[in-house]
Amino acid sequence: MTAALLAACAAVLGIVIGRLWDHRTEATRWRRDKRADSYQQLAAAFRTSYDTIQQIALANTADDRVLAADNHVWHNALSSVWIYGTPKAALAATRLDRALSQLYEDSKNRQHSTGDWALARVAARRGFEQFLATVRAEVSRQAVPSTFYDEVASM
């Protein structure tokens, strides 16, 4: 009888310990997945916002440059990095946000020639490169021996 009782207690204890371990593993996996998703969302939002800013910068008339850029997607993605990302990733995202905001303000206020645009966009592109390098390190990916944007490598 005692052996059966001990076996039953051991089985219950094993189930409890296993469940606690599973819960902890799942929570870690959930946090990792949310972090990676937030990084991916910000990268996608950057491309969308950047393309909109480029259209504004190269617009022919002042009326076209005053286009209201809907930054909800960008701000939602940035907030997600602040919530789920690591401090280094949040800092890189904030620097990228400042560079992108400056590019937007500059583009909204004046028309750019193609040559002007090539220079004006460098800070935002560099910020994006730094964000990518930071999050690659965060998700344990090797550094890429190239750049996403060619002109960033040459500057």
C-alpha positions as CSV (number, residue, x, y, z in Angstrom):
1,M,0.0,0.0,0.0
2,T,2.8,2.4,0.9
3,A,4.6,1.6,-2.4
4,A,1.4,2.4,-4.4
5,L,0.9,5.7,-2.4
6,L,4.5,6.7,-3.1
7,A,4.2,5.9,-6.7
8,A,1.0,7.9,-7.0
9,C,2.7,10.9,-5.2
10,A,5.7,10.6,-7.5
11,A,3.5,10.5,-10.6
12,V,1.5,13.6,-9.5
13,L,4.7,15.4,-8.6
14,G,6.2,14.5,-12.0
15,I,3.1,15.9,-13.7
16,V,3.2,19.1,-11.7
17,I,7.0,19.7,-12.3
18,G,6.5,18.9,-16.0
19,R,3.6,21.3,-16.3
20,L,5.6,24.1,-14.6
21,W,8.5,23.4,-16.9
22,D,6.2,23.5,-20.0
23,H,4.6,26.7,-18.8
24,R,8.0,28.4,-18.4
25,T,9.2,27.1,-21.8
26,E,6.0,28.3,-23.5
27,A,6.3,31.8,-21.8
28,T,9.9,32.1,-23.0
29,R,8.9,31.1,-26.5
30,W,6.0,33.5,-26.6
31,R,8.2,36.4,-25.5
32,R,10.8,35.5,-28.1
33,D,8.2,35.2,-30.9
34,K,6.6,38.5,-29.9
35,R,10.0,40.2,-29.9
36,A,10.8,38.8,-33.4
37,D,7.3,39.8,-34.7
38,S,7.7,43.4,-33.4
39,Y,11.1,43.6,-35.2
40,Q,9.6,42.4,-38.4
41,Q,6.7,44.7,-38.2
42,L,9.0,47.7,-37.7
43,A,11.1,46.7,-40.7
44,A,7.9,46.4,-42.9
45,A,6.6,49.7,-41.5
46,F,9.9,51.4,-42.3
47,R,9.6,50.4,-46.0
48,T,6.0,51.7,-46.2
49,S,6.8,55.0,-44.5
50,Y,10.0,55.5,-46.4
51,D,8.3,55.0,-49.7
52,T,5.6,57.5,-48.8
53,I,8.2,60.0,-47.7
54,Q,10.0,59.5,-51.0
55,Q,6.8,60.3,-52.9
56,I,6.4,63.4,-50.9
57,A,10.0,64.5,-51.4
58,L,9.9,64.1,-55.1
59,A,6.4,65.6,-55.6
60,N,6.2,68.3,-58.2
61,T,4.0,70.8,-56.3
62,A,3.7,72.1,-52.7
63,D,0.2,70.7,-52.5
64,D,1.4,67.2,-53.3
65,R,4.1,67.5,-50.6
66,V,1.6,68.4,-47.9
67,L,0.0,64.9,-48.3
68,A,-0.9,63.6,-44.9
69,A,1.2,60.6,-44.3
70,D,-0.7,58.0,-42.2
71,N,1.9,57.0,-39.7
72,H,-0.4,54.8,-37.6
73,V,1.3,51.7,-39.0
74,W,4.8,53.1,-38.2
75,H,3.8,54.2,-34.7
76,N,2.1,50.9,-33.9
77,A,5.2,49.0,-35.0
78,L,7.5,51.3,-33.0
79,S,5.3,50.9,-29.9
80,S,5.5,47.1,-30.4
81,V,9.3,47.2,-30.3
82,W,9.1,49.3,-27.2
83,I,6.8,46.8,-25.5
84,Y,8.4,43.5,-26.6
85,G,11.9,44.4,-27.7
86,T,15.1,44.5,-25.8
87,P,16.5,47.9,-24.6
88,K,19.1,47.9,-27.4
89,A,16.4,47.2,-30.0
90,A,14.2,49.9,-28.6
91,L,17.1,52.4,-28.7
92,A,17.9,51.5,-32.3
93,A,14.2,51.8,-33.2
94,T,14.0,55.2,-31.5
95,R,17.1,56.5,-33.4
96,L,15.5,55.2,-36.6
97,D,12.2,57.0,-35.7
98,R,14.0,60.3,-35.2
99,A,15.9,60.0,-38.6
100,L,12.7,59.0,-40.4
101,S,10.7,61.9,-38.7
102,Q,13.4,64.3,-39.8
103,L,13.4,63.0,-43.3
104,Y,9.6,63.4,-43.4
105,E,9.7,67.0,-42.1
106,D,12.4,67.9,-44.6
107,S,10.5,66.3,-47.5
108,K,7.3,67.9,-46.5
109,N,8.8,71.4,-46.5
110,R,10.7,71.3,-49.9
111,Q,10.8,69.6,-53.2
112,H,13.9,67.4,-53.7
113,S,15.8,66.8,-56.8
114,T,16.9,63.2,-57.3
115,G,20.4,64.2,-56.2
116,D,19.1,66.0,-53.1
117,W,17.0,63.0,-52.2
118,A,20.0,60.7,-52.5
119,L,21.7,62.7,-49.8
120,A,18.7,63.5,-47.6
121,R,17.7,59.8,-47.2
122,V,21.1,58.6,-46.0
123,A,20.5,59.2,-42.3
124,A,17.2,57.2,-42.3
125,R,18.8,54.4,-44.3
126,R,21.7,54.3,-42.0
127,G,19.3,54.2,-39.0
128,F,17.5,51.2,-40.7
129,E,20.9,49.5,-41.2
130,Q,21.7,50.0,-37.5
131,F,18.3,48.7,-36.5
132,L,18.7,45.6,-38.7
133,A,22.2,44.9,-37.3
134,T,20.9,45.3,-33.7
135,V,18.0,42.9,-34.1
136,R,20.1,40.4,-36.0
137,A,22.4,40.3,-33.0
138,E,19.3,40.1,-30.6
139,V,17.9,37.0,-32.4
140,S,21.3,35.4,-32.5
141,R,21.8,35.8,-36.3
142,Q,25.3,36.3,-37.7
143,A,26.2,39.8,-39.0
144,V,25.7,40.2,-42.7
145,P,29.0,41.3,-44.4
146,S,27.1,43.7,-46.6
147,T,24.5,46.5,-46.3
148,F,20.9,46.6,-47.1
149,Y,21.4,49.9,-48.9
150,D,24.5,50.2,-51.1
151,E,25.2,53.9,-50.5
152,V,25.3,53.4,-46.7
153,A,28.3,51.2,-47.2
154,S,30.1,53.8,-49.2
155,M,29.6,56.6,-46.6
